[in-house]
Amino acid sequence: MDLGLQGKRALVTGASRGLGYATARLLAQEGCCVAINSRTPQSLDEATKNLSKEFGNRVYPIPGDVSDPSLPDQLIRQSVEALDGLDLLLTNSGGPPSGKFANFDDTAWQKAIEANLMSHVRLIRAALPHLRQSPAASVLAITSYSVKQPIHNLVLSNSVRAATIGLIKTLALELGSEGIRFNSILPAWTETERVIELMEYRAQTSGTTLEEAITNQAKESPLGRMGHPEEFAKAAVFLLSPAASYITGVMLTVDGGMYKGTF
């Protein structure tokens, strides 16, 4: 199936590794020109080299931390200049630290809000004037299946990401008449660097090994394993693409069946 992505212009934040990188790679493979962002310059440089080697000069790196209130406007402006416009926006940021409710003060909560809610707000707000000029405008936010099924020891993520879901659903209703689609993917445990860090924390607090923590978590899926970033990317790229032109306001779990609810 032709996804209709040839020549489309996309910005992917949090794209130097994990789910963001896998999605940026598949967008480039489908013919998009892609601006990628990361707060870690070294990782961003490596990701850019790898993608450029595969797909030529269609990849533009833009470093910066999306939780910095001043960065989203600059990031969108530089992306539009590099790409000569913007059609697709994937908003993604690193998750907040693990821990129980009593472990976190107001500063920790505020940091989580800046990274996992306000970064989406500011990026979308800055991108809207450019998305309004696109015939195939689409926004996709990466959140977590924890918004439906809270995850143990992730109170910050469980709470703040739920607000992002409310934002995306509301924007789908508000801006659908302008032809801009808004969706979100709720990934579960996927084999990324972030998940390995969480599994290491879980192993330390429970007195087990990393391998045991990973094995025990994988058992929660009917498929008996965690997901691969490439599996997530396929769903993400479809939702961003014109092939999904009648899909908006969707909160799609890509979780291998780990979410146990019926709605």
C-alpha positions in Angstrom: 0.0 0.0 0.0 1.2 3.5 -0.9 1.1 5.6 2.3 1.4 8.8 0.3 4.4 10.0 2.1 6.8 10.7 -0.8 8.0 14.3 -0.4 6.2 15.0 2.8 8.0 17.1 5.4 8.2 15.8 9.0 9.7 16.8 12.3 10.3 14.0 14.9 11.4 15.0 18.4 13.2 12.7 20.7 14.6 11.0 17.6 18.1 10.0 18.4 17.2 6.6 19.7 14.3 4.3 20.6 10.8 4.9 19.3 11.5 8.3 17.8 14.5 7.1 15.9 12.7 4.1 14.5 9.8 6.3 13.4 12.1 8.9 11.8 13.9 6.1 9.9 10.7 4.6 8.5 9.5 8.1 7.5 12.7 8.6 5.6 12.4 5.2 4.0 8.9 6.1 2.8 10.3 9.2 1.1 9.8 11.9 3.7 12.3 14.7 4.3 12.8 14.5 8.1 14.1 16.9 10.7 15.1 15.1 13.8 15.7 16.5 17.3 17.4 15.3 20.5 18.7 16.9 23.6 21.9 14.9 23.3 24.1 16.3 20.5 26.4 13.2 20.3 23.4 10.8 20.0 21.8 13.1 17.4 25.0 13.3 15.3 25.2 9.5 15.3 21.6 9.1 14.4 21.9 11.7 11.6 25.0 9.9 10.2 23.2 6.5 10.2 20.0 7.9 8.5 21.9 10.0 6.0 24.0 7.0 5.0 20.8 5.0 4.3 18.6 7.7 2.8 20.9 10.5 1.5 20.5 14.2 2.4 16.9 14.1 3.5 17.7 14.2 7.2 18.2 17.5 9.2 19.4 17.4 12.8 18.3 20.1 15.2 19.6 19.7 18.8 17.8 21.0 21.9 15.7 19.9 24.9 12.0 20.2 24.2 11.3 20.7 27.9 13.0 24.1 27.7 10.2 26.6 27.2 12.2 28.6 24.6 13.1 25.6 22.4 9.8 24.6 20.6 9.4 27.9 18.7 13.0 27.7 17.6 12.8 24.1 16.7 9.7 24.6 14.6 11.2 27.6 12.8 14.5 25.8 12.0 12.5 22.7 10.8 10.4 24.8 8.5 13.4 26.5 7.1 15.2 23.3 6.5 12.2 21.4 5.1 10.6 24.4 3.3 7.4 23.8 5.3 5.9 21.2 7.6 3.3 18.4 7.0 3.9 16.0 9.8 4.7 16.5 13.5 5.6 13.7 15.9 5.9 15.0 19.5 8.0 12.8 21.8 10.0 13.3 24.9 11.9 11.2 27.4 9.9 9.9 30.3 10.2 11.2 33.9 12.1 9.2 36.6 10.7 6.1 38.3 9.6 6.2 41.9 6.7 6.2 44.3 4.5 9.3 45.1 6.3 10.1 48.3 9.7 10.3 46.4 8.8 13.4 44.4 8.6 17.1 45.4 7.0 20.0 43.5 10.2 20.4 41.5 10.1 16.9 40.2 6.4 17.3 39.3 7.0 20.5 37.5 9.9 19.0 35.5 7.6 16.1 34.4 4.9 18.6 33.4 7.3 20.6 31.3 8.7 17.5 29.6 5.6 15.4 29.1 2.8 17.9 28.7 4.0 21.4 28.0 6.5 20.2 25.3 3.6 18.9 23.3 1.6 22.1 23.9 4.4 24.4 22.8 5.4 22.3 19.8 1.9 22.0 18.4 1.2 25.7 19.0 4.3 26.7 17.2 3.6 24.3 14.3 0.0 25.2 13.7 0.5 28.1 11.3 2.6 25.8 9.1 0.4 22.8 9.4 -2.5 24.9 8.3 -0.8 25.4 5.0 -0.3 21.7 4.4 -2.9 19.6 2.5 -1.9 16.5 4.6 -1.3 17.9 8.1 -1.0 15.3 10.8 0.2 15.3 14.4 1.1 12.3 16.5 2.0 12.4 20.2 3.8 9.5 21.8 2.5 8.9 25.3 2.1 5.5 27.1 -0.4 2.8 27.7 -0.1 3.9 31.4 -2.8 6.5 30.7 -5.2 3.5 30.5 -3.5 1.1 32.9 -1.2 2.8 35.4 2.3 1.3 35.7 3.8 0.5 39.1 6.5 3.0 40.3 5.7 5.5 37.4 3.4 7.9 39.2 4.8 11.0 37.3 4.4 9.4 33.9 1.0 7.9 34.8 -0.4 11.3 35.8 1.1 13.8 33.4 0.8 11.8 30.2 -2.9 11.5 30.9 -3.2 15.3 30.5 -1.5 15.0 27.1 -4.2 12.5 26.0 -6.8 15.1 26.9 -4.9 17.7 24.9 -4.7 15.6 21.7 -8.3 14.5 21.8 -9.5 18.1 22.3 -7.3 19.3 19.4 -8.7 16.6 17.1 -12.2 18.0 17.8 -11.2 21.6 17.6 -9.1 21.5 14.4 -10.6 18.7 12.4 -12.6 21.2 10.4 -9.3 22.7 9.3 -8.1 19.3 8.0 -5.5 18.7 10.7 -5.5 15.3 12.3 -4.4 14.6 15.8 -3.7 11.1 17.2 -1.7 9.5 19.9 0.1 6.1 20.3 0.2 4.5 23.7 3.2 2.1 23.6 3.7 -0.5 26.2 7.0 -2.2 27.1 9.3 -2.0 24.0 12.9 -2.9 23.8 14.4 0.6 23.9 17.2 2.2 26.0 14.6 3.9 28.2 12.9 0.6 29.0 16.2 -1.0 29.8 16.8 1.8 32.3 13.4 1.2 33.9 14.1 -2.5 34.1 17.4 -1.9 35.8 15.7 0.3 38.4 13.1 -2.4 38.9 15.8 -5.1 39.3 17.6 -3.0 41.8 14.5 -2.3 44.0 13.3 -5.9 43.9 16.7 -7.6 44.3 16.6 -9.4 41.0 18.7 -9.4 37.9 18.0 -7.3 34.8 17.3 -10.4 32.8 14.7 -11.6 35.3 13.0 -8.2 35.3 12.8 -8.2 31.5 11.5 -11.8 31.5 8.8 -11.1 34.1 7.6 -8.0 32.3 7.4 -9.8 29.0 5.0 -12.3 30.5 2.3 -9.6 30.8 1.9 -9.8 27.0 -0.1 -12.6 25.4 2.7 -12.7 22.8 5.2 -13.5 25.6 7.7 -10.7 24.7 8.3 -7.0 24.6 7.8 -5.1 21.4 10.5 -3.9 18.9 10.8 -0.2 18.0 10.3 -1.1 14.4 6.8 -2.5 15.2 5.9 0.7 16.9 7.2 2.8 14.0 5.0 1.0 11.5 1.9 2.0 13.4 3.2 5.5 13.9 4.0 6.1 10.3 0.6 4.8 9.2 -1.2 7.2 11.5 0.9 10.1 10.4 0.4 9.3 6.7 -2.3 10.4 4.2 -3.3 6.7 4.1 -4.9 7.3 7.5 -6.8 10.4 6.3 -10.1 9.5 8.1 -8.4 8.6 11.4 -8.3 11.3 14.0 -8.7 11.5 17.8 -7.5 7.9 18.2 -5.5 6.8 21.2 -3.9 3.6 19.8 -2.3 1.1 22.2 0.7 -0.6 20.6 1.3 -3.0 23.4 1.2 -6.7 22.4 -2.0 -7.1 24.4 -0.5 -5.9 27.7 -3.5 -3.5 28.3 -6.2 -5.7 29.8 -9.2 -3.4 29.4 -11.9 -3.7 26.8 -12.1 0.0 26.0 
